[in-house]
């Protein structure tokens, strides 16, 4: 079973690349973030033509998440109980059961600056997410929580820790919030880099991508039974290259089908 996650930073701009990549790599499930499209605007037909269903949660020009699947999409939920707004609810979380595995696509709030109300919102959002996932972790034998977390879990996940002192994405509070999710019995997979450092995001500015000035903020958290069946996990760096790239690369995880079946059967 191939599961991937990719912050596409505006699907309207990136759609030809997404369809080409999906057709070439054939993930069973692809989680998308920052689609920036209302549900009615989502270009489903292009994905349907190559054998994929889509579940979306989008409200317009900001945020937006989706799950693209060649498997049946069941029990789709948008948002989660207790999710805070900013002040209104935002399209940042969608979940569906795909091939018996419960999959979440998340776009965690950025936080902007540590002295901003947006940072308080980010931490509140992550706390509420943990409560929702605690319920799922008890009932779902196979659980995958992936997406753009806007948090680098450790200093090794940024190109230069000193450059981020006083910034969001690396604070103890944010890292503790992600650790609290892992403590639900999930495993933070560390995908290998096909080239360079194992980062998933590089700012567009100042040639950061070519300089290797990146971060690992696109995470795949997976229930332990599924994680034990992972055959490979890698960052497809090429998705950050070429014409009109997103500032994020896709992360791909291959799970042994027998291991998926065993996890679901537990």
Backbone torsions as a table, in degrees:
resi	resn	phi	psi	omega
1	UNK	NA	124.3	-178.9
2	UNK	-104.4	121.8	179.5
3	UNK	-119.6	132.7	-179.3
4	UNK	-133.4	157.9	175.0
5	UNK	-138.1	143.4	-174.6
6	UNK	-156.5	119.7	169.2
7	UNK	-82.9	111.1	-172.8
8	UNK	-92.4	-8.8	175.2
9	UNK	50.3	60.8	177.9
10	UNK	95.3	96.8	-177.5
11	UNK	-67.9	-31.7	179.2
12	UNK	-57.7	-36.0	178.6
13	UNK	-80.4	-38.5	-170.5
14	UNK	-95.4	-2.2	-170.9
15	UNK	-54.6	-45.5	178.7
16	UNK	-58.0	-38.2	178.4
17	UNK	-68.4	-39.5	-179.3
18	UNK	-64.4	-47.0	-179.9
19	UNK	-62.0	-43.1	179.3
20	UNK	-62.1	-43.3	-178.4
21	UNK	-67.4	-44.3	179.6
22	UNK	-61.3	-43.8	-178.9
23	UNK	-65.3	-34.6	-178.6
24	UNK	-80.5	-34.3	-173.1
25	UNK	-103.6	-16.8	174.6
26	UNK	47.5	57.3	172.2
27	UNK	-66.6	147.2	171.9
28	UNK	-71.9	-35.7	179.6
29	UNK	-140.1	131.2	174.5
30	UNK	-125.7	122.1	176.3
31	UNK	-96.4	128.7	-179.7
32	UNK	-113.6	146.6	175.2
33	UNK	-132.2	159.7	-179.7
34	UNK	54.8	47.8	178.1
35	UNK	-69.1	-30.5	177.6
36	UNK	58.2	38.5	179.6
37	UNK	-135.7	141.2	168.8
38	UNK	-69.5	155.8	-177.1
39	UNK	-54.4	-41.2	-177.7
40	UNK	-68.2	-20.2	-178.8
41	UNK	-90.5	-9.7	-173.0
42	UNK	-64.8	128.6	-176.6
43	UNK	-79.5	73.0	-175.2
44	UNK	-67.7	-32.8	-171.1
45	UNK	-59.1	-41.6	-177.4
46	UNK	-62.7	-34.6	177.8
47	UNK	-79.7	-36.1	177.1
48	UNK	-60.8	-36.5	-178.4
49	UNK	-65.0	-22.6	178.4
50	UNK	-108.0	16.4	168.9
51	UNK	96.4	25.3	-176.1
52	UNK	-122.4	142.8	170.2
53	UNK	-97.0	160.0	-178.2
54	UNK	-137.2	135.5	168.4
55	UNK	-116.3	130.0	-173.5
56	UNK	-124.9	156.3	171.8
57	UNK	-145.7	96.6	-178.0
58	UNK	-145.5	152.4	-176.8
59	UNK	-125.3	-5.5	-179.7
60	UNK	150.6	-134.5	-168.7
61	UNK	-80.0	-5.0	-179.7
62	UNK	-122.7	154.4	172.9
63	UNK	58.3	-141.8	179.2
64	UNK	97.2	130.0	178.8
65	UNK	-135.2	159.5	-179.6
66	UNK	-155.9	159.1	171.6
67	UNK	-125.7	122.7	179.1
68	UNK	-107.8	128.6	-172.6
69	UNK	-145.8	139.5	171.6
70	UNK	-87.4	-7.9	177.6
71	UNK	-98.6	168.6	177.6
72	UNK	-60.7	134.8	174.7
73	UNK	-98.3	112.2	-177.4
74	UNK	-124.3	157.5	174.3
75	UNK	50.9	50.5	-179.7
76	UNK	-72.4	133.3	175.6
77	UNK	-132.0	141.1	-178.8
78	UNK	-115.7	127.6	-172.7
79	UNK	72.3	-166.8	179.6
80	UNK	-156.3	156.5	-179.2
81	UNK	-58.1	134.0	178.6
82	UNK	81.6	3.6	-179.2
83	UNK	-62.8	126.9	179.1
84	UNK	-80.7	159.8	175.9
85	UNK	-106.8	-179.4	-175.4
86	UNK	-142.3	53.3	-2.6
87	UNK	-81.7	-21.5	179.1
88	UNK	-84.8	158.0	175.8
89	UNK	-64.0	143.8	-179.2
90	UNK	-117.8	155.9	-177.1
91	UNK	-83.4	87.3	-172.5
92	UNK	-126.8	-6.0	-176.0
93	UNK	-147.7	134.0	173.5
94	UNK	-144.1	144.0	179.6
95	UNK	-135.1	151.0	176.5
96	UNK	-156.1	155.8	174.9
97	UNK	-97.0	121.8	-175.5
98	UNK	-125.4	113.7	-179.2
99	UNK	59.9	31.2	179.8
100	UNK	87.3	-7.4	-179.2
101	UNK	-101.6	132.8	177.5
102	UNK	-84.9	119.8	-174.3
103	UNK	-120.5	132.4	175.7
104	UNK	-114.8	136.8	171.1
105	UNK	-113.0	120.7	-172.8
106	UNK	-123.5	141.9	168.8
107	UNK	-125.0	92.3	-175.7
108	UNK	-69.6	140.7	178.2
109	UNK	-53.8	146.9	-177.1
110	UNK	-69.5	-44.0	-178.2
111	UNK	95.0	-24.0	177.7
112	UNK	60.1	-86.8	178.8
113	UNK	-131.2	156.8	-173.6
114	UNK	-69.2	-17.9	178.6
115	UNK	-101.1	16.6	-176.4
116	UNK	-99.8	149.5	171.2
117	UNK	-59.1	-24.6	178.4
118	UNK	-67.0	-29.6	177.5
119	UNK	-71.0	-41.2	176.1
120	UNK	-61.0	-42.4	176.8
121	UNK	-60.5	-43.1	-179.8
122	UNK	-58.7	-47.5	-178.7
123	UNK	-67.2	-38.6	177.3
124	UNK	-64.7	-39.2	179.6
125	UNK	-63.6	-43.4	179.7
126	UNK	-67.3	-36.7	177.1
127	UNK	-64.2	-44.2	179.3
128	UNK	-66.3	-36.6	176.8
129	UNK	-60.5	-41.2	-179.8
130	UNK	-60.8	-41.3	179.1
131	UNK	-61.9	-41.9	179.3
132	UNK	-67.4	-41.1	-179.2
133	UNK	-72.2	-26.6	176.9
134	UNK	-60.1	-39.2	177.5
135	UNK	-67.7	-43.2	179.9
136	UNK	-65.6	-39.4	-178.0
137	UNK	-63.0	-29.1	179.0
138	UNK	-76.6	-30.0	-173.3
139	UNK	-103.8	-22.0	-176.8
140	UNK	-101.0	119.9	179.6
141	UNK	-73.0	-31.3	175.9
142	UNK	-120.5	115.0	-174.9
143	UNK	-131.1	130.7	176.5
144	UNK	-128.5	125.1	179.9
145	UNK	-122.3	111.3	-173.6
146	UNK	-139.8	165.9	178.4
147	UNK	141.7	-164.4	178.6
148	UNK	-89.3	105.2	-177.2
149	UNK	-87.2	-13.6	-176.5
150	UNK	52.6	32.3	175.6
151	UNK	-141.2	130.3	171.4
152	UNK	-94.4	112.3	-170.0
153	UNK	-62.0	-23.7	-179.4
154	UNK	-150.5	169.6	179.3
155	UNK	-61.7	-28.5	179.4
156	UNK	-69.8	-9.5	-178.5
157	UNK	-95.6	10.9	174.5
158	UNK	-131.7	152.8	-173.8
159	UNK	-67.6	-31.5	178.7
160	UNK	-152.9	102.5	-177.7
161	UNK	-53.8	-35.0	-178.2
162	UNK	-64.1	-28.8	-178.4
163	UNK	-73.3	-13.9	-175.7
164	UNK	-108.9	4.1	-179.6
165	UNK	-59.3	127.5	179.7
166	UNK	86.0	2.2	-178.2
167	UNK	-103.4	164.0	171.0
168	UNK	-72.5	176.2	179.4
169	UNK	80.7	-18.5	-175.5
170	UNK	-129.0	4.7	-175.7
171	UNK	-71.0	158.8	177.7
172	UNK	-59.9	-37.8	-177.8
173	UNK	-64.2	-43.4	179.3
174	UNK	-67.6	-44.0	-179.8
175	UNK	-65.9	-36.4	177.1
176	UNK	-65.2	-36.2	179.0
177	UNK	-65.0	-38.9	176.6
178	UNK	-71.0	-40.5	176.8
179	UNK	-59.2	-35.2	178.6
180	UNK	-65.1	-31.6	175.2
181	UNK	-70.0	-43.8	178.4
182	UNK	-60.5	-36.4	-178.9
183	UNK	-64.8	-10.1	175.4
184	UNK	-75.7	1.5	-178.8
185	UNK	104.0	19.5	179.6
186	UNK	-100.1	160.4	178.6
187	UNK	-117.4	127.6	174.8
188	UNK	-83.4	103.5	-179.8
189	UNK	-69.5	141.4	177.4
190	UNK	-111.8	95.0	-176.8
191	UNK	-68.0	149.2	178.3
192	UNK	-79.3	153.6	175.8
193	UNK	-92.6	132.3	176.0
194	UNK	-73.9	-21.1	175.7
195	UNK	-161.4	142.3	177.7
196	UNK	73.0	-154.6	-178.5
197	UNK	-83.5	154.7	-178.2
198	UNK	-79.7	61.2	177.5
199	UNK	-100.7	159.6	-179.2
200	UNK	-121.0	-9.1	-176.5
201	UNK	-140.2	135.6	174.7
202	UNK	-137.4	124.2	179.2
203	UNK	-58.4	146.2	178.8
204	UNK	-64.3	-26.0	-170.6
205	UNK	-73.6	148.9	166.0
206	UNK	57.7	25.8	177.5
207	UNK	65.4	31.3	-175.5
208	UNK	-57.5	-36.3	-178.5
209	UNK	-61.7	-48.5	-177.3
210	UNK	-71.7	-23.2	177.2
211	UNK	-86.1	-6.1	-178.8
212	UNK	76.2	20.5	-177.0
213	UNK	-91.9	80.0	-173.7
214	UNK	-125.9	-173.3	179.7
215	UNK	-145.2	153.3	169.3
216	UNK	-101.6	99.6	179.3
217	UNK	-124.8	-7.0	175.6
218	UNK	-96.0	109.7	-168.5
219	UNK	-113.0	154.5	170.4
220	UNK	-125.8	109.7	175.8
221	UNK	-102.5	131.6	-170.5
222	UNK	-137.9	140.3	177.4
223	UNK	-58.0	147.3	-170.9
224	UNK	-57.4	-39.6	-178.8
225	UNK	-61.0	-41.1	177.4
226	UNK	-71.1	-40.8	-178.3
227	UNK	-59.6	-34.8	178.7
228	UNK	-67.0	-18.0	-178.9
229	UNK	-100.4	6.6	-180.0
230	UNK	-70.3	127.1	177.8
231	UNK	-93.0	-31.2	179.6
232	UNK	-161.1	150.7	174.4
233	UNK	-147.1	125.7	-175.3
234	UNK	-148.7	160.6	176.6
235	UNK	-99.7	120.6	179.4
236	UNK	-84.1	86.3	-174.6
237	UNK	-60.7	-27.6	-178.1
238	UNK	-63.3	-22.8	179.0
239	UNK	-70.7	-12.6	177.1
240	UNK	-96.2	-0.1	-176.8
241	UNK	-109.4	174.9	171.8
242	UNK	83.6	-158.5	-174.7
243	UNK	-78.3	128.8	176.7
244	UNK	49.5	56.6	178.8
245	UNK	-78.5	156.3	165.2
246	UNK	-70.2	167.1	173.5
247	UNK	-85.1	1.5	176.3
248	UNK	-116.7	152.5	172.3
249	UNK	-102.6	155.2	176.1
250	UNK	-75.1	144.5	173.7
251	UNK	-112.1	131.5	-174.3
252	UNK	-121.8	133.8	179.2
253	UNK	-128.4	126.1	176.4
254	UNK	-106.7	122.1	-179.0
255	UNK	-112.9	133.5	178.5
256	UNK	-58.7	126.2	-179.0
257	UNK	-56.1	-35.7	178.4
258	UNK	-64.6	-36.7	178.0
259	UNK	-68.8	-35.3	175.7
260	UNK	-62.7	-46.1	179.3
261	UNK	-61.5	-40.0	-180.0
262	UNK	-66.8	-39.5	-179.8
263	UNK	-65.1	-42.6	-178.6
264	UNK	-67.6	-33.5	-177.2
265	UNK	-73.4	-19.8	-177.5
266	UNK	-64.6	NA	NA
